[in-house]
Amino acid sequence: MKLDTDTQLSRRTIIKVGLATLATGVVGVASAQGQKIAQSSVMYVEVSKNGMACEQCLQFVAPGSCKVVDGKISPKGYCVAFAPKSK
């Protein structure tokens, strides 16, 4: 069965969704155990992505830490555990 181009998913999209789902599960387990996750495990970078930055995340603790990710966190950073603050 062939999908039309409007409904076809790219391999990249499937991988991104899978990684985000995995990261969400890891974050949930780690925070339930009171542990922080290594930056590399959540693909943390010090530059925001698509307008999403740590300073806009529910998990960010000013001036430079996170409730779930270990180490120094840049307010302009980003990781797959990003959860937007409610407005």
C-alpha positions as CSV (number, residue, x, y, z in Angstrom):
1,M,0.0,0.0,0.0
2,K,1.4,3.3,-1.0
3,L,0.7,6.5,1.0
4,D,0.2,9.8,-0.8
5,T,2.7,12.5,-0.1
6,D,0.4,14.4,2.3
7,T,0.3,11.4,4.7
8,Q,3.7,10.0,4.2
9,L,6.0,10.3,7.3
10,S,9.7,10.8,6.8
11,R,12.2,8.6,8.6
12,R,13.6,11.7,10.3
13,T,10.1,12.6,11.7
14,I,9.6,9.1,13.0
15,I,13.0,9.1,14.7
16,K,12.5,12.6,16.3
17,V,9.1,11.5,17.7
18,G,10.5,8.3,19.0
19,L,13.4,10.1,20.7
20,A,11.1,12.7,22.2
21,T,8.9,9.9,23.5
22,L,11.8,8.0,25.0
23,A,13.2,11.2,26.6
24,T,9.8,11.9,28.2
25,G,9.7,8.4,29.7
26,V,13.3,8.7,31.0
27,V,12.5,12.2,32.5
28,G,9.5,10.8,34.2
29,V,11.3,7.8,35.7
30,A,14.3,9.9,36.8
31,S,12.2,12.6,38.4
32,A,10.1,10.0,40.2
33,Q,13.3,8.7,41.7
34,G,14.7,12.1,42.5
35,Q,17.6,11.8,40.0
36,K,18.7,14.2,37.4
37,I,19.5,13.1,33.8
38,A,22.8,13.6,32.0
39,Q,22.7,16.4,29.4
40,S,23.8,14.1,26.7
41,S,20.9,11.8,27.4
42,V,18.4,14.5,26.5
43,M,20.5,16.0,23.7
44,Y,21.0,19.3,25.5
45,V,22.5,22.1,23.5
46,E,23.3,25.7,24.6
47,V,21.4,27.2,21.7
48,S,17.6,27.3,21.5
49,K,15.8,25.4,18.8
50,N,12.7,26.6,16.9
51,G,12.1,29.3,19.4
52,M,12.0,26.9,22.3
53,A,14.5,27.8,25.0
54,C,15.1,26.5,28.5
55,E,14.0,29.8,30.0
56,Q,10.5,29.0,28.6
57,C,10.5,25.5,30.0
58,L,8.5,24.3,33.0
59,Q,11.6,22.5,34.3
60,F,14.0,25.4,34.2
61,V,15.2,26.9,37.5
62,A,16.7,30.4,37.1
63,P,19.4,31.5,36.8
64,G,21.0,28.3,35.4
65,S,19.7,24.9,36.4
66,C,17.0,22.4,35.7
67,K,14.7,20.2,37.8
68,V,15.5,17.1,35.7
69,V,18.7,17.7,33.7
70,D,22.1,17.7,35.5
71,G,24.7,20.4,35.3
72,K,24.7,24.1,34.4
73,I,21.9,25.0,32.0
74,S,21.8,28.0,29.8
75,P,18.5,30.0,29.7
76,K,18.9,30.0,25.9
77,G,19.6,26.2,25.7
78,Y,17.3,23.4,24.6
79,C,16.8,19.7,25.1
80,V,14.2,17.1,24.1
81,A,12.7,17.2,27.7
82,F,11.4,20.7,26.9
83,A,8.0,21.3,28.4
84,P,6.5,24.7,27.7
85,K,5.3,26.8,30.7
86,S,1.6,27.4,30.5
87,K,0.7,31.0,29.6
